[in-house]
Amino acid sequence: MRGLLKQKEISILAIVVLMSILLSFVSPVFFTLENILDLIEGNVVIGILAIGMTLIIITSDIDVSVAAITTAVSVSIGSLFSFLPDNWFSIVALFLVAPLLGLFIGMVNGYLVSKIEIPAIVVTLGTLNIISGLVLYITNGQYLNSTSFPTAFMSFAKFDLFGIPILIYLLAVVSVVTWFVLKHTLIGRSVLAIGGNIQSSIRVGIDYKKVKLFVFAYMGLLAGVAAIAQTAYTRSVDPNGLIGLELTVIAAVVLGGANIHGGRGSIHGTLLGVLLLAIMQNGMILARIDTFWQKVVTGAIIVFAVSYDHWSYKRQQEKLAKVEVEV
């Protein structure tokens, strides 16, 4: 029980519960089932991207191109609709094409980071600008609305099972699959090992270049899935709709307990981080606080969470140094 209470995820859960109780007094609408489902559905895209980002941050890297990749795949989906038949085959085609396109872009990032050994922040910043520029050039900044979408896709976007929107099930599937990969597969354990101590992991035979390639490729694949979710949720394709979303994704992962220095992170912690950010934003909306303050809050959370992680990391290093000196 002591070990459980010391976990960072428990403190995040406590904050989520406390904020939910407070917001229920601010607005009675908050605790309604409709509002809770809307809150979760509205953050499915952030949740999917944050799950992929968790693996990258565990390996002590970062990817700031996730929003741009998602936008690029969304634009590709919008263009592809005019060539697809108006039946359920179009849905199957989208779930094949979109993740594969995201996977390809992610593999490009992974190759540059792992094989050529360019710092991830430099690679993904470059990818961010290249993709954003190409998307704006191709679309001329104009968005596509649902009038050009197949009826089958619109039916998929509106579909719910037992009163729960299909996009929430999509987030659940991505979460469970990624949790299983991280905890019960060799590549997943290698991700944790690389983040914990890269030199030790190399000594035991782990190919860190393959692991780096995997996490960026997987991030790209999930960006493709997130593009489907984004298109289904908004029922449109907006080339400028996800600008700055990568900051929210990173904030959710770090807030969910992942160590920015690598080696620590969990899927359930990340989901709690996403939920906490969602509750804060929803609370500010219900309290009629200016939406521009949401960016201020997100930025402050990133600075605080990273500063706290760095402070904790330094304390751990100092303790290890004292132990070594005493030995």
C-alpha positions in Angstrom: 0.0 0.0 0.0 2.9 2.4 0.8 4.4 1.6 -2.6 1.1 2.3 -4.3 0.6 5.6 -2.5 4.1 6.7 -3.5 3.4 6.3 -7.2 3.0 9.6 -9.0 -0.1 8.4 -10.8 -2.0 8.2 -7.5 -1.3 11.8 -6.8 -2.5 12.8 -10.2 -5.7 10.7 -9.7 -6.2 12.5 -6.4 -5.9 15.9 -8.1 -8.3 14.8 -10.9 -10.9 13.8 -8.2 -10.4 17.0 -6.2 -10.8 19.2 -9.3 -13.9 17.3 -10.4 -15.5 17.9 -7.1 -14.6 21.6 -7.1 -15.9 22.0 -10.7 -19.2 20.3 -9.8 -19.8 23.2 -7.4 -18.9 25.7 -10.0 -21.2 24.2 -12.6 -23.8 21.4 -11.9 -23.4 20.5 -15.6 -19.9 19.2 -15.1 -20.8 15.8 -13.5 -23.5 15.0 -16.1 -22.8 11.9 -18.2 -23.2 13.9 -21.4 -20.5 16.4 -20.4 -18.1 13.7 -19.2 -18.5 11.8 -22.5 -18.1 15.0 -24.5 -15.0 15.8 -22.5 -13.4 12.4 -23.2 -14.4 12.4 -26.8 -13.0 15.9 -27.4 -9.6 14.8 -26.1 -9.3 11.5 -27.9 -6.8 12.9 -30.5 -4.6 14.3 -27.7 -4.9 11.0 -25.8 -3.8 8.9 -28.8 -0.9 11.2 -29.6 0.1 11.4 -25.9 0.3 7.6 -25.7 2.7 7.5 -28.6 4.7 10.4 -27.1 5.0 8.4 -23.9 7.2 5.9 -25.5 9.4 8.6 -27.0 9.8 10.5 -23.8 10.6 7.2 -21.9 13.6 6.9 -24.3 14.6 10.5 -23.3 13.7 11.9 -26.7 10.9 14.2 -27.9 8.8 14.7 -31.0 7.4 18.1 -31.8 6.1 17.1 -35.2 3.1 15.0 -34.1 0.5 17.7 -34.8 1.9 18.4 -38.2 2.0 14.7 -39.1 -1.6 14.3 -37.9 -2.7 17.3 -40.0 -0.8 16.0 -43.1 -2.6 12.6 -42.8 -5.9 14.4 -42.3 -5.5 16.4 -45.4 -4.5 13.2 -47.3 -7.7 11.6 -45.9 -9.8 14.5 -47.2 -8.2 14.2 -50.6 -8.7 10.4 -50.7 -12.4 10.7 -50.0 -13.1 11.7 -53.6 -11.6 8.4 -54.9 -13.2 6.0 -52.5 -16.6 4.4 -52.9 -19.4 5.5 -50.7 -19.6 2.2 -48.6 -17.9 0.6 -45.6 -14.9 -0.3 -47.8 -13.9 3.3 -47.5 -13.6 3.0 -43.7 -11.4 -0.1 -44.1 -9.3 1.7 -46.6 -8.8 4.7 -44.3 -7.8 2.5 -41.4 -5.1 1.0 -43.7 -3.9 4.1 -45.6 -3.9 6.7 -42.7 -1.7 4.7 -40.2 0.6 3.5 -43.0 1.2 7.1 -44.2 1.8 8.2 -40.6 4.1 5.2 -40.1 6.2 6.2 -43.1 6.7 9.8 -41.9 7.5 8.5 -38.4 10.1 6.1 -39.8 11.7 9.0 -41.6 12.1 10.8 -38.2 13.2 7.6 -36.6 15.8 6.9 -39.3 17.3 10.4 -39.0 17.4 10.1 -35.2 18.6 6.5 -34.8 20.8 5.9 -37.9 22.3 9.3 -38.6 22.1 10.3 -35.0 20.7 13.8 -35.4 19.1 15.1 -32.1 15.4 14.4 -32.1 14.4 18.0 -31.4 16.3 19.1 -34.4 14.8 16.4 -36.7 11.2 16.9 -35.6 11.4 20.7 -35.7 12.6 20.4 -39.3 9.8 17.9 -40.1 7.3 20.2 -38.4 8.2 23.1 -40.6 8.5 21.0 -43.8 5.1 19.3 -43.4 3.3 22.5 -42.2 4.6 24.4 -45.2 3.7 21.6 -47.7 0.2 21.3 -46.2 -0.5 25.0 -46.4 0.9 25.1 -50.0 -1.3 22.2 -51.1 -4.5 23.3 -49.4 -3.9 27.1 -49.7 -5.1 27.2 -46.0 -8.6 26.2 -46.9 -10.4 23.4 -45.1 -12.7 20.7 -46.4 -16.1 20.2 -44.9 -18.3 17.2 -44.6 -20.1 17.8 -47.9 -17.3 16.0 -49.7 -17.1 13.1 -47.2 -18.6 9.7 -47.9 -21.9 8.9 -46.2 -20.3 5.7 -44.7 -17.6 7.8 -43.0 -20.2 10.2 -41.6 -22.1 7.2 -40.2 -18.9 5.9 -38.6 -18.2 9.3 -37.1 -21.6 9.5 -35.5 -21.8 5.8 -34.4 -22.0 5.0 -30.7 -22.3 1.7 -28.8 -24.2 1.6 -25.5 -24.3 5.3 -25.6 -20.5 5.7 -25.8 -19.1 7.3 -29.0 -16.9 5.1 -31.2 -13.9 7.4 -30.8 -13.7 6.6 -27.1 -13.5 2.9 -28.0 -10.7 3.8 -30.4 -8.8 5.5 -27.7 -9.3 2.4 -25.4 -8.0 0.0 -28.0 -4.9 2.1 -28.7 -4.3 2.4 -24.9 -4.6 -1.4 -24.3 -2.5 -2.3 -27.3 0.3 0.1 -26.3 0.2 -1.0 -22.7 0.6 -4.6 -23.8 3.5 -3.7 -26.1 5.3 -1.7 -23.4 4.8 -4.3 -20.6 4.7 -7.7 -22.2 6.9 -7.6 -25.3 10.7 -7.6 -25.9 10.6 -4.3 -27.8 8.6 -2.7 -25.0 10.9 -3.8 -22.3 13.8 -2.5 -24.4 12.2 0.9 -24.6 12.2 1.0 -20.8 15.7 -0.3 -20.6 17.0 2.3 -23.1 15.4 5.1 -21.1 16.7 3.8 -17.8 20.4 3.4 -18.8 21.4 3.3 -22.4 24.9 2.1 -21.7 23.8 -0.8 -19.6 21.1 -1.8 -22.1 23.7 -1.8 -24.9 25.9 -4.1 -22.8 23.2 -6.6 -22.4 22.7 -6.7 -26.2 19.8 -4.3 -26.9 20.1 -2.5 -30.2 19.2 1.0 -29.2 19.0 2.2 -32.8 16.2 -0.3 -33.6 14.4 0.8 -30.4 14.7 4.5 -31.4 13.4 3.7 -34.9 10.5 1.8 -33.4 9.3 4.5 -31.0 9.3 7.2 -33.7 7.7 4.9 -36.3 5.0 3.9 -33.7 4.4 7.6 -33.0 3.8 8.2 -36.7 1.4 5.2 -36.9 -0.6 6.6 -34.0 -0.6 10.0 -35.6 -2.3 8.4 -38.6 -4.9 6.9 -36.2 -5.3 10.3 -34.6 -5.9 11.9 -38.0 -8.9 9.6 -38.5 -10.2 10.5 -35.1 -9.7 14.2 -35.7 -11.5 14.1 -39.1 -14.4 12.0 -37.6 -14.7 14.3 -34.6 -14.7 17.7 -36.4 -16.2 16.3 -39.6 -13.9 18.5 -41.5 -10.2 19.0 -42.4 -8.6 22.2 -41.1 -5.0 22.7 -42.1 -4.5 25.1 -39.2 -6.7 23.2 -36.7 -3.9 21.5 -34.7 -1.3 24.2 -34.5 0.4 24.1 -31.1 -1.2 20.8 -30.1 2.2 19.2 -29.6 2.7 21.3 -26.5 -0.5 20.0 -25.0 0.5 16.4 -25.8 3.9 16.9 -24.2 2.3 18.5 -21.1 -0.1 15.6 -20.7 2.7 13.0 -20.8 5.0 14.8 -18.4 2.0 15.7 -16.1 1.1 12.0 -16.2 4.3 11.0 -14.5 6.8 10.4 -17.4 10.3 11.6 -16.6 11.6 14.0 -19.2 15.0 12.5 -18.7 13.7 9.1 -19.7 13.3 5.7 -18.0 9.9 6.3 -16.5 6.3 6.6 -17.8 3.1 4.6 -18.0 0.0 4.5 -20.3 -2.4 4.9 -17.4 -0.4 7.8 -16.1 -0.5 9.5 -19.5 -4.3 9.0 -19.7 -4.6 10.6 -16.3 -2.5 13.5 -17.5 -4.7 14.0 -20.5 -7.8 13.8 -18.3 -6.4 16.4 -15.9 -5.7 18.8 -18.7 -9.1 18.2 -20.2 -10.8 18.9 -16.9 -8.9 22.1 -16.4 -9.8 23.3 -19.9 -13.4 22.2 -19.4 -13.5 23.9 -16.0 -12.3 27.2 -17.5 -14.9 27.0 -20.2 -17.7 26.3 -17.7 -16.4 29.1 -15.5 -16.4 31.4 -18.6 -12.7 32.1 -18.4 -11.1 33.5 -21.6 -9.9 30.6 -23.8 -6.5 32.4 -24.3 -5.7 31.6 -20.7 -5.8 27.9 -21.6 -2.5 28.3 -23.4 -1.0 30.2 -20.4 -2.1 27.3 -18.1 -0.7 24.7 -20.5 2.7 26.5 -20.7 2.9 26.9 -17.0 2.1 23.2 -16.5 4.9 22.2 -18.8 7.4 24.5 -17.0 6.3 23.3 -13.6 6.2 19.6 -14.4 9.6 19.6 -16.2 11.2 21.7 -13.4 9.9 19.3 -10.8 11.1 16.3 -12.7 14.5 17.9 -13.1 14.7 18.7 -9.4 13.7 15.1 -8.5 16.3 13.8 -10.9 19.0 15.9 -9.4 18.1 14.7 -5.9 18.2 11.1 -7.0 21.6 11.6 -8.5 22.9 13.3 -5.3 21.6 10.4 -3.2 23.4 7.9 -5.5 26.6 9.9 -5.3 26.4 9.8 -1.5 25.9 6.1 -1.4 28.8 5.5 -3.7 31.1 7.7 -1.5 30.0 5.9 1.6 30.7 2.5 0.0 
